[in-house]
């Protein structure tokens, strides 16, 4: 089976962070939020936009 080096790197870092948090998922989540803040400019957030009905413009 082919292994993706990027996926392997992500998994490696995840295991390291899990070890730092001793399996405490509350601490793990808090740690993830800290890391997220350090990359704030690189993250994409989905903004909710209320959809409005637009009348289609049909040209003949």
N, C-alpha and C positions, 0 to 999 in steps of 0.2 A: 504494500500500500504506500502511495506517495505521501510524503509529509510536507506540509506547507511551512517554510521557515518562519513566516510571520505569525502563524497560529501557534507554533511551538514557542516562540518568544513571548507571546501574550500569556500562554499557559504557564511558562516559567515564572514570569513576574507575578501572576495570580497566586501561584504556590508560595512564593516568597512573602507576599503580603498576608496570606492565610497563616503562615508560620509566625509572622510578627504579631498577629492578633490572637494566636492560640485557639483558633476555632471559634472565637466569640464573634458572632455575626453582627451584633450591634456595634462592636468596635470596628469590624471589617467595613461596615457601611459608613461609619464616621470617617474612617481612613480613606475610603473611596471618594467621599465628598471633599476631603482636603485635597486630594490629588486632582479632582475635577476643577477646583478653584484655581490651581496653579496652571491649568491649561484653558482657562476661560475663553481666551481669544481664539482658540482652535476648535471649540465645540460648537455644534450646530444645535439650535433649539427650534422646535416646531412651534410657531406662533399660531394661535387659533384665529382664524378669520371667519367672520360670519358671512356666509354666502348670501348674496342677494340674487333675486331672480332678474335676469336680464332678458329683455325681449330681443329675439334674434332679428338681425337686419337681413332680410332677404331681398336681393336685388333681382329684378327680372330682366 
